[in-house]
Amino acid sequence: MKNIDTLTQEAISLLKSLIETPSFSSEEDQTALLIENWFNQNEIPFKRENNNVWAFNKYFDENKPTLLLNSHHDTVRPNQAYTNDPFKAIEKEGKLFGLGSNDAGGCLVSLLATFVHFYENQNLSHNIVIVASAEEESSGKNGLNSVLKSLPELDCAIVGEPTLMQLAVAEKGLLVLDVKVKGTASHAAHQNDDNALYKSIPVMEWFKNYKFDKISDVLGPVKMTVTQINAGKQHNVVPSECDLVVDIRVTDRYTNAEILEVVKANVNAEVTPRSMHLNASSIPVAHGLVQAGIALGRTTYGSPTLSDQSVLSCQSLKLGPGETLRSHSADEFIFVNEIVEGIDLYIKILTDFFKL
């Protein structure tokens, strides 16, 4: 078995290759090949569907529960404020610069190294499956959600996203609604008491002011925000419709279906969800993964940002090297020492969790 220092250096080298290989959502075929090569070099069998690549621990036992390790290898497109080449891995002053270095390449290579460390262990309390997934940034149909059918039932998961290796024990879900307020079209010169724009005002006021009863201990209240409005073609025509877009950040106290039911019962409009599967997620603080992290001095918190946790039905912990505020930023970077620490902490947490 390779020692941790060797695994860490190989993980950093893989991250540099990932940075220098464009992998926008749905275009991750070349980084998938790099991940395949990683498994081949470590003599680990793997499977691939579209651009998702996954593998199981050597001594998989169907009588044991299964732990998922997951992070993604797709990236957003670089923004215009970059001063570095986003596709060049630049190591400078302890930082590794490049698109996807922080979100979530550092997490992915740290989990891959951790998986290799435990791969040949025969005494694990859980099986391990690791999935290097695609289309996380776009919530696409060919991401992690598409391969869950090919995996055994999952007992719990670690999803690698930049958390400074602190324990994100809950994550807000996302529900985006298209809201259509209908009225009667007319000439602006005529009296019209069924103006769709005016009728949209109390609808927007409801979204602004309504408070859901249940408050999450970790994530706080559900947050609803009207983010777009569209109506009318010209100055002298009262429109027949006013379209709103509402962004709802859902907590672990509600399902998306429950939120939608409340909205439909209170809003005088047609309400259509764009999707229903991006639910909130959480894991109890008493769970073994969380307790193992707390024992190492890690702190717990609730994450407002969305990840592949949203497509999982099992309990999941968001945990990884890097800082979320660097994600999608110009000249994105991760500290090399964050990767070193990340691998070390992942291994220590799982050693405790597996009771080794």
VOBA-1610 file (N, C-alpha, C; in pm, whole numbers, padded with zeros to 5 digits, always signed):
BEGIN
Met+00085-00120+00000Met+00000+00000+00000Met+00088+00125+00000Lys+00053+00222-00081Lys+00130+00346-00087Lys+00117+00423+00044Asn+00225+00491+00084Asn+00214+00574+00204Asn+00139+00703+00171Ile+00098+00771+00277Ile+00012+00889+00259Ile+00086+01000+00186Asp+00215+01016+00212Asp+00291+01122+00144Asp+00293+01099-00007Thr+00312+00974-00049Thr+00313+00942-00192Thr+00177+00967-00253Leu+00071+00921-00185Leu-00065+00944-00234Leu-00094+01093-00248Thr-00047+01171-00151Thr-00074+01315-00153Thr-00006+01381-00272Gln+00119+01347-00298Gln+00190+01406-00411Gln+00126+01364-00543Glu+00081+01239-00552Glu+00015+01194-00674Glu-00120+01264-00692Ala-00189+01292-00581Ala-00317+01363-00588Ala-00295+01506-00637Ile-00192+01573-00588Ile-00163+01711-00632Ile-00127+01712-00780Ser-00051+01612-00824Ser-00015+01602-00965Ser-00139+01580-01051Leu-00231+01496-01005Leu-00356+01475-01078Leu-00436+01604-01087Leu-00441+01679-00977Leu-00516+01805-00978Leu-00458+01901-01082Lys-00327+01907-01094Lys-00267+01994-01194Lys-00311+01953-01335Ser-00318+01822-01359Ser-00363+01774-01490Ser-00509+01807-01514Leu-00591+01794-01410Leu-00733+01826-01423Leu-00752+01974-01456Ile-00676+02061-01388Ile-00686+02205-01414Ile-00655+02235-01561Glu-00556+02168-01617Glu-00511+02199-01752Glu-00591+02126-01860Thr-00700+02060-01817Thr-00788+01989-01911Thr-00928+02046-01899Pro-00975+02126-01995Pro-01109+02187-01984Pro-01217+02082-01958Ser-01308+02114-01867Ser-01413+02018-01829Ser-01540+02091-01789Phe-01590+02176-01879Phe-01717+02242-01852Phe-01826+02136-01839Ser-01931+02169-01768Ser-02041+02074-01748Ser-02088+02019-01881Ser-02101+01886-01887Ser-02140+01809-02006Ser-02026+01793-02106Glu-01909+01849-02074Glu-01793+01837-02163Glu-01672+01783-02087Glu-01696+01686-01999Glu-01592+01639-01907Glu-01523+01511-01956Asp-01536+01477-02083Asp-01486+01348-02130Asp-01336+01332-02110Gln-01258+01439-02125Gln-01113+01427-02113Gln-01068+01417-01967Thr-01135+01487-01877Thr-01100+01470-01735Thr-01146+01334-01685Ala-01254+01280-01740Ala-01294+01144-01705Ala-01183+01045-01742Leu-01117+01068-01854Leu-01005+00981-01894Leu-00889+00992-01795Leu-00863+01113-01745Leu-00758+01129-01645Leu-00790+01049-01519Ile-00917+01049-01480Ile-00958+00976-01360Ile-00950+00825-01385Glu-00988+00782-01505Glu-00970+00642-01542Glu-00822+00603-01529Asn-00733+00688-01577Asn-00591+00658-01569Asn-00543+00647-01424Trp-00599+00731-01338Trp-00566+00723-01194Trp-00600+00585-01139Phe-00721+00537-01170Phe-00760+00404-01123Phe-00671+00296-01185Asn-00643+00309-01312Asn-00557+00209-01378Asn-00419+00205-01314Gln-00361+00320-01287Gln-00228+00326-01228Gln-00225+00264-01089Asn-00340+00268-01021Asn-00350+00208-00888Asn-00411+00068-00891Glu-00426+00012-01013Glu-00476-00124-01033Glu-00611-00145-00966Ile-00699-00048-00987Ile-00834-00053-00929Ile-00936-00059-01043Pro-01019-00164-01048Pro-01124-00170-01151Pro-01224-00056-01131Phe-01279-00007-01240Phe-01374+00104-01232Phe-01483+00085-01336Lys-01587+00167-01323Lys-01695+00170-01421Lys-01715+00314-01465Arg-01770+00330-01584Arg-01796+00464-01635Arg-01929+00467-01708Glu-02006+00571-01683Glu-02128+00597-01758Glu-02130+00744-01793Asn-02141+00775-01921Asn-02122+00913-01968Asn-01988+00962-01913Asn-01984+01069-01836Asn-01857+01118-01783Asn-01844+01098-01632Asn-01926+01008-01578Asn-01915+00969-01438Asn-01829+00843-01428Val-01736+00844-01332Val-01645+00730-01313Val-01654+00687-01167Trp-01670+00555-01145Trp-01682+00510-01006Trp-01613+00377-00984Ala-01584+00348-00856Ala-01514+00225-00819Ala-01555+00184-00678Phe-01536+00055-00648Phe-01569-00002-00518Phe-01441-00050-00448Asn-01446-00054-00314Asn-01333-00109-00241Asn-01313-00257-00278Lys-01191-00305-00264Lys-01153-00438-00313Lys-01236-00549-00250Tyr-01263-00537-00122Tyr-01333-00644-00050Tyr-01477-00604-00021Phe-01546-00563-00126Phe-01686-00523-00113Phe-01767-00642-00062Asp-01850-00617+00039Asp-01931-00721+00102Asp-02076-00674+00102Glu-02161-00743+00028Glu-02301-00698+00015Glu-02377-00704+00146Asn-02321-00766+00249Asn-02386-00770+00380Asn-02352-00648+00466Lys-02261-00566+00417Lys-02222-00445+00491Lys-02292-00322+00432Pro-02314-00219+00515Pro-02365-00092+00461Pro-02259-00026+00374Thr-02303+00067+00289Thr-02212+00129+00193Thr-02201+00279+00215Leu-02077+00327+00220Leu-02046+00470+00230Leu-02010+00521+00091Leu-02071+00630+00050Leu-02037+00696-00075Leu-01939+00810-00050Leu-01831+00813-00129Leu-01743+00929-00137Leu-01767+00991-00275Asn-01796+01119-00279Asn-01831+01182-00406Asn-01776+01324-00415Ser-01724+01357-00532Ser-01702+01496-00569Ser-01707+01504-00721His-01704+01624-00775His-01727+01640-00919His-01603+01694-00989His-01595+01664-01120His-01481+01711-01198His-01521+01808-01309Asp-01647+01849-01314Asp-01685+01955-01408Asp-01662+02091-01345Thr-01655+02193-01429Thr-01634+02330-01381Thr-01733+02424-01450Val-01747+02541-01391Val-01814+02651-01461Val-01717+02707-01565Arg-01764+02798-01647Arg-01674+02866-01741Arg-01603+02980-01669Pro-01480+03009-01704Pro-01406+03115-01634Pro-01469+03251-01660Asn-01473+03333-01556Asn-01528+03467-01575Asn-01423+03560-01636Gln-01467+03676-01679Gln-01382+03766-01757Gln-01276+03839-01673Ala-01284+03824-01541Ala-01190+03896-01456Ala-01059+03820-01432Tyr-01045+03703-01492Tyr-00921+03627-01474Tyr-00800+03708-01525Thr-00692+03704-01447Thr-00566+03760-01494Thr-00468+03648-01529Asn-00487+03530-01467Asn-00408+03412-01503Asn-00478+03336-01616Asp-00405+03246-01680Asp-00466+03150-01771Asp-00543+03050-01687Pro-00676+03042-01698Pro-00754+02953-01612Pro-00720+02805-01632Phe-00659+02772-01748Phe-00627+02633-01778Phe-00478+02603-01762Lys-00411+02685-01683Lys-00270+02659-01651Lys-00257+02645-01500Ala-00205+02531-01457Ala-00185+02507-01314Ala-00059+02581-01269Ile-00079+02689-01196Ile+00033+02774-01151Ile+00048+02757-01001Glu+00164+02710-00958Glu+00192+02696-00815Glu+00280+02811-00771Lys+00229+02892-00679Lys+00299+03013-00638Lys+00263+03049-00495Glu+00363+03072-00413Glu+00346+03115-00274Glu+00250+03023-00198Gly+00265+02893-00221Gly+00184+02795-00148Gly+00046+02774-00204Lys+00013+02845-00314Lys-00119+02833-00374Lys-00109+02761-00508Leu-00212+02684-00541Leu-00223+02623-00672Leu-00341+02689-00743Phe-00309+02769-00847Phe-00410+02844-00920Phe-00463+02761-01037Gly-00587+02790-01077Gly-00644+02729-01196Gly-00791+02701-01180Leu-00864+02702-01292Leu-01008+02678-01291Leu-01038+02538-01236Gly-01125+02532-01135Gly-01161+02405-01075Gly-01067+02358-00966Ser-00964+02436-00936Ser-00870+02395-00831Ser-00939+02385-00696Asn-01023+02482-00668Asn-01093+02489-00539Asn-01229+02421-00546Asp-01297+02436-00658Asp-01433+02384-00674Asp-01440+02297-00799Ala-01425+02167-00782Ala-01398+02099-00656Ala-01282+02002-00674Gly-01183+02043-00758Gly-01073+01953-00787Gly-00994+01910-00665Gly-00969+02004-00574Gly-00895+01970-00453Gly-00967+01866-00370Cys-01098+01880-00360Cys-01179+01781-00288Cys-01174+01645-00357Leu-01190+01647-00490Leu-01196+01522-00564Leu-01066+01443-00551Val-00951+01508-00572Val-00826+01432-00565Val-00795+01388-00423Ser-00840+01466-00323Ser-00820+01425-00184Ser-00903+01301-00152Leu-01026+01296-00203Leu-01109+01177-00181Leu-01056+01057-00258Leu-01004+01079-00379Leu-00945+00969-00455Leu-00826+00910-00380Ala-00741+00995-00323Ala-00627+00946-00245Ala-00674+00870-00122Thr-00777+00922-00057Thr-00833+00856+00061Thr-00889+00719+00025Phe-00959+00711-00088Phe-01015+00584-00133Phe-00904+00482-00157Val-00798+00523-00223Val-00686+00431-00248Val-00627+00382-00116His-00617+00471-00019His-00561+00434+00112His-00640+00319+00175Phe-00771+00321+00163Phe-00855+00218+00226Phe-00891+00103+00133Tyr-00853+00112+00006Tyr-00902+00021-00096Tyr-00882-00126-00062Glu-00763-00164-00011Glu-00731-00305+00013Glu-00757-00349+00157Asn-00815-00263+00239Asn-00840-00299+00378Asn-00957-00396+00387Gln-00936-00508+00457Gln-01039-00611+00467Gln-01128-00594+00589Asn-01098-00499+00676Asn-01167-00491+00805Asn-01255-00368+00819Leu-01302-00315+00707Leu-01387-00196+00712Leu-01527-00232+00761Ser-01586-00144+00840Ser-01724-00165+00884Ser-01824-00139+00772His-01783-00062+00672His-01867-00026+00557His-01792-00056+00428Asn-01868-00085+00324Asn-01813-00079+00190Asn-01789+00068+00153Ile-01704+00090+00052Ile-01684+00224+00000Ile-01708+00222-00150Val-01786+00317-00198Val-01794+00345-00341Val-01758+00491-00361Ile-01668+00516-00454Ile-01631+00655-00486Ile-01682+00687-00625Val-01745+00803-00638Val-01797+00849-00767Val-01738+00985-00798Ala-01663+00992-00907Ala-01618+01120-00962Ala-01722+01162-01064Ser-01805+01257-01029Ser-01927+01282-01105Ser-01914+01403-01197Ala-02002+01404-01296Ala-02010+01511-01395Ala-02133+01597-01370Glu-02141+01707-01440Glu-02261+01793-01448Glu-02315+01839-01313Glu-02225+01852-01213Glu-02272+01905-01085Glu-02304+02053-01095Glu-02220+02127-01166Glu-02239+02272-01173Glu-02367+02310-01247Ser-02414+02224-01336Ser-02534+02253-01414Ser-02657+02178-01363Ser-02640+02098-01255Ser-02748+02010-01208Ser-02804+01930-01325Gly-02714+01880-01410Gly-02754+01813-01533Gly-02809+01673-01512Lys-02873+01622-01614Lys-02939+01491-01606Lys-02839+01375-01611Asn-02715+01401-01654Asn-02616+01296-01665Asn-02507+01308-01559Gly-02545+01357-01442Gly-02451+01368-01332Gly-02468+01254-01233Leu-02438+01280-01106Leu-02445+01177-01002Leu-02582+01111-00999Asn-02687+01190-01017Asn-02823+01135-01013Asn-02843+01022-01113Ser-02772+01026-01225Ser-02792+00927-01330Ser-02726+00793-01300Val-02629+00790-01208Val-02561+00664-01179Val-02607+00600-01048Leu-02693+00667-00973Leu-02739+00610-00846Leu-02807+00475-00868Lys-02874+00459-00981Lys-02941+00332-01012Lys-02842+00216-01025Ser-02717+00246-01053Ser-02615+00143-01071Ser-02537+00113-00943Leu-02569+00184-00835Leu-02499+00168-00709Leu-02584+00088-00612Pro-02521+00023-00514Pro-02599-00042-00408Pro-02668+00063-00322Glu-02758+00019-00237Glu-02822+00112-00144Glu-02715+00181-00059Leu-02726+00313-00050Leu-02626+00391+00022Leu-02671+00418+00164Asp-02583+00393+00259Asp-02615+00418+00400Asp-02587+00563+00438Cys-02476+00617+00385Cys-02438+00755+00416Cys-02334+00799+00314Ala-02301+00929+00316Ala-02211+00981+00213Ala-02129+01098+00267Ile-02009+01112+00211Ile-01932+01235+00221Ile-01928+01296+00082Val-01976+01419+00070Val-01972+01491-00057Val-01863+01597-00047Gly-01764+01585-00134Gly-01649+01674-00129Gly-01677+01808-00195Glu-01690+01909-00115Glu-01701+02049-00158Glu-01617+02132-00062Pro-01568+02249-00105Pro-01478+02326-00019Pro-01547+02380+00106Thr-01509+02329+00222Thr-01567+02371+00350Thr-01457+02407+00451Leu-01333+02422+00405Leu-01219+02439+00495Leu-01208+02321+00592Met-01255+02205+00548Met-01258+02081+00627Met-01336+02097+00756Gln-01433+02189+00755Gln-01533+02194+00861Gln-01655+02112+00817Leu-01742+02081+00910Leu-01847+01982+00890Leu-01980+02049+00855Ala-02015+02050+00727Ala-02144+02105+00685Ala-02249+01995+00704Val-02322+02002+00815Val-02415+01894+00852Val-02554+01913+00792Ala-02574+02024+00722Ala-02702+02046+00653Ala-02676+02138+00534Glu-02759+02124+00433Glu-02745+02203+00311Glu-02884+02241+00261Lys-02899+02367+00225Lys-03028+02411+00172Lys-03055+02350+00035Gly-03182+02316+00011Gly-03225+02272-00120Gly-03269+02392-00204Leu-03307+02364-00328Leu-03346+02471-00420Leu-03475+02434-00492Leu-03569+02527-00491Leu-03693+02514-00566Leu-03713+02642-00645Val-03710+02631-00777Val-03731+02747-00864Val-03870+02736-00926Leu-03950+02842-00910Leu-04088+02842-00957Leu-04108+02945-01068Asp-04179+02904-01171Asp-04232+02997-01269Asp-04376+03028-01230Val-04404+03154-01205Val-04535+03197-01157Val-04598+03287-01262Lys-04715+03247-01309Lys-04785+03324-01412Lys-04913+03384-01354Val-04916+03516-01349Val-05035+03589-01303Val-05115+03632-01425Lys-05240+03590-01432Lys-05322+03617-01551Lys-05420+03732-01528Gly-05440+03809-01632Gly-05538+03917-01628Gly-05608+03927-01761Thr-05655+04046-01794Thr-05725+04068-01921Thr-05651+04175-02000Ala-05619+04144-02123Ala-05552+04242-02208Ala-05650+04351-02251Ser-05598+04473-02266Ser-05684+04582-02311Ser-05597+04699-02357His-05664+04799-02418His-05597+04925-02450His-05576+05001-02320Ala-05460+05064-02306Ala-05428+05134-02183Ala-05522+05252-02156Ala-05589+05303-02260Ala-05680+05416-02242Ala-05811+05377-02177His-05843+05246-02174His-05972+05200-02122His-05958+05152-01977Gln-06065+05161-01904Gln-06067+05111-01767Gln-06050+04958-01767Asn-05960+04908-01683Asn-05936+04763-01676Asn-05906+04727-01531Asp-06000+04658-01469Asp-05982+04617-01330Asp-05919+04479-01318Asp-05871+04425-01430Asp-05812+04291-01430Asp-05671+04298-01492Asn-05594+04397-01447Asn-05459+04421-01497Asn-05363+04320-01433Ala-05298+04237-01517Ala-05210+04132-01465Ala-05094+04189-01384Leu-05045+04306-01423Leu-04935+04367-01349Leu-04978+04406-01208Tyr-05094+04471-01197Tyr-05143+04507-01065Tyr-05174+04383-00982Lys-05226+04279-01045Lys-05258+04155-00971Lys-05131+04084-00924Ser-05018+04114-00989Ser-04894+04049-00946Ser-04838+04111-00818Ile-04882+04234-00784Ile-04828+04301-00666Ile-04855+04224-00538Pro-04982+04184-00510Pro-05004+04105-00387Pro-04934+03969-00391Val-04914+03913-00511Val-04841+03787-00521Val-04696+03807-00477Met-04633+03913-00526Met-04496+03941-00486Met-04487+03977-00338Glu-04586+04050-00288Glu-04588+04083-00146Glu-04597+03957-00062Trp-04674+03858-00109Trp-04685+03733-00033Trp-04549+03663-00026Phe-04481+03653-00139Phe-04350+03589-00138Phe-04251+03665-00050Lys-04265+03798-00046Lys-04176+03879+00036Lys-04201+03859+00185Asn-04327+03846+00224Asn-04362+03854+00365Asn-04394+03721+00433Tyr-04426+03617+00355Tyr-04470+03492+00418Tyr-04355+03427+00496Lys-04388+03376+00615Lys-04289+03308+00698Lys-04335+03164+00722Phe-04252+03070+00685Phe-04283+02930+00714Phe-04263+02903+00863Asp-04350+02819+00919Asp-04353+02799+01064Asp-04226+02732+01117Lys-04180+02630+01048Lys-04071+02549+01102Lys-03935+02610+01065Ile-03853+02630+01168Ile-03720+02690+01151Ile-03614+02582+01176Ser-03522+02568+01084Ser-03415+02470+01100Ser-03314+02516+01205Asp-03272+02425+01290Asp-03172+02458+01391Asp-03039+02498+01327Val-03010+02443+01211Val-02880+02466+01147Val-02891+02567+01033Leu-02998+02558+00954Leu-03010+02638+00832Leu-03099+02760+00846Gly-03170+02772+00959Gly-03258+02887+00978Gly-03388+02872+00900Pro-03448+02984+00858Pro-03578+02980+00791Pro-03565+02952+00641Val-03676+02908+00582Val-03688+02901+00436Val-03681+03043+00381Lys-03610+03062+00269Lys-03595+03195+00210Lys-03654+03195+00069Met-03750+03287+00045Met-03813+03301-00087Met-03781+03438-00144Thr-03740+03441-00272Thr-03703+03567-00335Thr-03755+03572-00478Val-03831+03676-00511Val-03869+03700-00650Val-03747+03758-00721Thr-03700+03691-00826Thr-03575+03731-00890Thr-03593+03783-01033Gln-03708+03754-01095Gln-03732+03801-01231Gln-03880+03834-01249Ile-03905+03933-01336Ile-04042+03969-01371Ile-04045+04009-01518Asn-04150+03966-01588Asn-04159+03996-01730Asn-04306+04013-01769Ala-04338+04125-01831Ala-04476+04150-01876Ala-04477+04266-01975Gly-04570+04259-02068Gly-04595+04373-02156Gly-04501+04380-02275Lys-04557+04438-02386Lys-04481+04455-02510Lys-04468+04601-02550Gln-04571+04681-02517Gln-04565+04821-02556Gln-04646+04906-02459His-04625+05037-02466His-04674+05127-02361His-04825+05137-02354Asn-04897+05116-02465Asn-05041+05139-02465Asn-05125+05012-02461Val-05062+04899-02426Val-05134+04771-02417Val-05118+04714-02276Val-05230+04691-02209Val-05227+04622-02080Val-05205+04474-02107Pro-05101+04412-02052Pro-05072+04272-02084Pro-05172+04177-02018Ser-05189+04061-02080Ser-05279+03960-02025Ser-05211+03872-01922Glu-05078+03879-01917Glu-05004+03794-01824Glu-04884+03869-01767Cys-04846+03831-01646Cys-04723+03880-01584Cys-04649+03757-01529Asp-04528+03737-01577Asp-04450+03619-01538Asp-04344+03655-01434Leu-04341+03576-01328Leu-04243+03593-01222Leu-04158+03467-01211Val-04034+03482-01167Val-03949+03369-01130Val-03915+03385-00982Val-03935+03276-00907Val-03912+03280-00763Val-03807+03175-00726Asp-03706+03219-00655Asp-03598+03133-00605Asp-03627+03103-00457Ile-03642+02975-00424Ile-03673+02935-00286Ile-03562+02845-00235Arg-03499+02885-00126Arg-03396+02805-00061Arg-03462+02730+00056Val-03469+02599+00040Val-03547+02513+00129Val-03458+02454+00236Thr-03507+02447+00358Thr-03429+02389+00468Thr-03466+02243+00489Asp-03393+02180+00580Asp-03415+02039+00610Asp-03544+02014+00688Arg-03619+02119+00721Arg-03748+02100+00789Arg-03863+02079+00691Tyr-03838+02097+00562Tyr-03943+02082+00460Tyr-03889+02008+00339Thr-03978+01937+00271Thr-03947+01886+00138Thr-03989+01991+00035Asn-03936+01980-00083Asn-03977+02071-00189Asn-04125+02059-00218Ala-04178+01937-00209Ala-04321+01916-00234Ala-04407+01990-00131Glu-04363+01991-00006Glu-04439+02061+00098Glu-04437+02212+00074Ile-04323+02264+00033Ile-04314+02407+00003Ile-04408+02443-00112Leu-04405+02363-00217Leu-04489+02388-00334Leu-04637+02387-00296Glu-04675+02296-00210Glu-04815+02288-00167Glu-04858+02417-00096Val-04773+02470-00011Val-04804+02594+00061Val-04817+02710-00037Val-04725+02719-00132Val-04729+02828-00230Val-04859+02823-00310Lys-04893+02708-00361Lys-05014+02696-00443Lys-05140+02729-00366Ala-05140+02702-00235Ala-05258+02730-00153Ala-05274+02879-00123Asn-05168+02957-00141Asn-05172+03097-00101Asn-05159+03198-00214Val-05123+03153-00333Val-05094+03245-00441Val-05200+03232-00551Asn-05257+03345-00591Asn-05357+03347-00697Asn-05286+03358-00832Ala-05230+03245-00875Ala-05153+03242-00999Ala-05126+03097-01036Glu-05082+03077-01161Glu-05035+02945-01202Glu-04891+02928-01154Val-04864+02819-01086Val-04732+02796-01029Val-04675+02667-01086Thr-04557+02676-01150Thr-04495+02560-01213Thr-04352+02546-01166Pro-04318+02436-01098Pro-04178+02417-01056Pro-04091+02374-01173Arg-03970+02425-01179Arg-03877+02383-01284Arg-03822+02244-01257Ser-03806+02208-01131Ser-03767+02073-01091Ser-03806+02056-00945Met-03810+01930-00901Met-03848+01901-00763Met-03741+01822-00688His-03631+01786-00754His-03538+01689-00695His-03425+01751-00614Leu-03413+01883-00615Leu-03300+01945-00545Leu-03339+01977-00401Asn-03356+01871-00321Asn-03404+01884-00185Asn-03293+01923-00088Ala-03332+01975+00026Ala-03236+02000+00135Ala-03185+01866+00187Ser-03071+01869+00253Ser-03013+01747+00308Ser-02955+01777+00445Ser-02937+01669+00522Ser-02879+01687+00655Ser-02830+01553+00707Ile-02752+01561+00813Ile-02702+01443+00883Ile-02700+01477+01031Pro-02744+01385+01119Pro-02746+01417+01262Pro-02606+01441+01317Val-02595+01531+01411Val-02466+01557+01475Val-02416+01432+01546Ala-02508+01345+01587Ala-02469+01222+01656Ala-02415+01115+01562His-02424+01136+01431His-02378+01036+01335His-02227+01014+01350Gly-02183+00892+01324Gly-02042+00857+01342Gly-01946+00941+01262Leu-01982+00978+01139Leu-01894+01062+01058Leu-01874+01198+01122Val-01983+01257+01169Val-01977+01389+01231Val-01899+01383+01362Gln-01928+01282+01442Gln-01860+01270+01571Gln-01710+01249+01552Ala-01673+01174+01447Ala-01530+01154+01420Ala-01463+01287+01385Gly-01534+01373+01311Gly-01480+01504+01279Gly-01472+01595+01399Ile-01575+01595+01482Ile-01576+01677+01603Ile-01460+01638+01695Ala-01433+01507+01704Ala-01323+01459+01788Ala-01188+01511+01741Leu-01180+01552+01614Leu-01057+01607+01558Leu-01057+01760+01559Gly-01152+01819+01630Gly-01156+01964+01644Gly-01230+02036+01535Arg-01303+01962+01452Arg-01382+02025+01346Arg-01512+02082+01403Thr-01565+02186+01341Thr-01690+02247+01385Thr-01801+02219+01284Thr-01926+02224+01330Thr-02041+02199+01244Thr-02107+02330+01203Tyr-02170+02329+01085Tyr-02244+02446+01039Tyr-02340+02404+00929Gly-02428+02496+00888Gly-02520+02472+00778Gly-02476+02546+00654Ser-02482+02480+00539Ser-02433+02540+00414Ser-02549+02594+00331Pro-02539+02719+00283Pro-02645+02775+00199Pro-02633+02737+00052Thr-02519+02679+00013Thr-02495+02650-00128Thr-02534+02508-00164Leu-02569+02489-00290Leu-02619+02361-00338Leu-02505+02273-00388Ser-02519+02142-00370Ser-02420+02046-00421Ser-02493+01920-00463Asp-02416+01816-00496Asp-02476+01687-00532Asp-02543+01619-00414Gln-02529+01673-00294Gln-02607+01622-00182Gln-02757+01625-00213Ser-02797+01720-00296Ser-02939+01741-00322Ser-03005+01624-00394Val-02925+01537-00459Val-02984+01424-00531Val-02975+01295-00451Leu-02919+01301-00329Leu-02905+01183-00246Leu-03021+01170-00149Ser-03064+01048-00126Ser-03169+01023-00027Ser-03111+00977+00106Cys-02982+00941+00108Cys-02919+00898+00233Cys-02866+01019+00310Gln-02830+00997+00435Gln-02769+01103+00514Gln-02631+01134+00457Ser-02598+01263+00448Ser-02473+01301+00384Ser-02409+01420+00454Leu-02276+01420+00451Leu-02195+01524+00512Leu-02116+01594+00402Lys-02123+01725+00396Lys-02042+01802+00302Lys-01911+01838+00373Leu-01800+01801+00311Leu-01671+01818+00378Leu-01560+01815+00274Gly-01474+01916+00276Gly-01363+01914+00182Gly-01267+02029+00200Pro-01146+02015+00144Pro-01048+02123+00149Pro-01087+02237+00055Gly-01035+02355+00084Gly-01069+02473+00006Gly-01172+02559+00076Glu-01199+02675+00019Glu-01288+02776+00078Glu-01398+02808-00021Thr-01522+02798+00022Thr-01635+02816-00070Thr-01636+02954-00134Leu-01585+03057-00066Leu-01588+03192-00122Leu-01495+03206-00243Arg-01402+03113-00260Arg-01314+03117-00377Arg-01379+03054-00500Ser-01485+02978-00480Ser-01549+02908-00591Ser-01604+03007-00692His-01584+02980-00820His-01636+03060-00931His-01574+03200-00934Ser-01467+03222-00859Ser-01404+03354-00856Ser-01294+03361-00961Ala-01252+03484-00994Ala-01139+03502-01084Ala-01011+03454-01017Asp-00922+03396-01095Asp-00794+03345-01045Asp-00815+03251-00926Glu-00908+03159-00945Glu-00941+03058-00843Glu-00815+02984-00799Phe-00808+02952-00670Phe-00691+02878-00620Phe-00730+02796-00498Ile-00640+02702-00466Ile-00647+02629-00340Ile-00507+02626-00283Phe-00493+02636-00153Phe-00362+02620-00091Phe-00320+02474-00099Val-00196+02450-00137Val-00146+02313-00144Val-00158+02245-00008Asn-00131+02318+00097Asn-00140+02260+00232Asn-00283+02221+00268Glu-00382+02285+00204Glu-00520+02245+00229Glu-00546+02104+00177Ile-00483+02069+00067Ile-00496+01933+00013Ile-00426+01834+00105Val-00307+01868+00150Val-00233+01783+00243Val-00316+01758+00369Glu-00370+01867+00426Glu-00453+01854+00545Glu-00581+01778+00516Gly-00640+01803+00398Gly-00765+01737+00363Gly-00752+01587+00358Ile-00648+01538+00293Ile-00628+01393+00284Ile-00605+01336+00424Asp-00523+01403+00502Asp-00494+01357+00638Asp-00622+01349+00722Leu-00705+01452+00715Leu-00827+01453+00795Leu-00931+01353+00744Tyr-00947+01343+00611Tyr-01036+01240+00557Tyr-00998+01102+00611Ile-00869+01070+00605Ile-00824+00938+00649Ile-00848+00919+00798Lys-00819+01022+00878Lys-00840+01011+01023Lys-00988+00997+01057Ile-01073+01073+00989Ile-01218+01063+01015Ile-01270+00925+00979Leu-01228+00872+00866Leu-01279+00741+00823Leu-01216+00628+00906Thr-01094+00644+00951Thr-01033+00544+01040Thr-01116+00530+01167Asp-01157+00643+01222Asp-01245+00643+01340Asp-01381+00584+01305Phe-01439+00627+01192Phe-01573+00581+01152Phe-01576+00431+01127Phe-01470+00378+01065Phe-01463+00235+01035Phe-01420+00151+01155Lys-01386+00220+01266Lys-01344+00152+01390Lys-01219+00068+01366Leu-01126+00124+01293Leu-01001+00052+01263Leu-00898+00072+01375
//
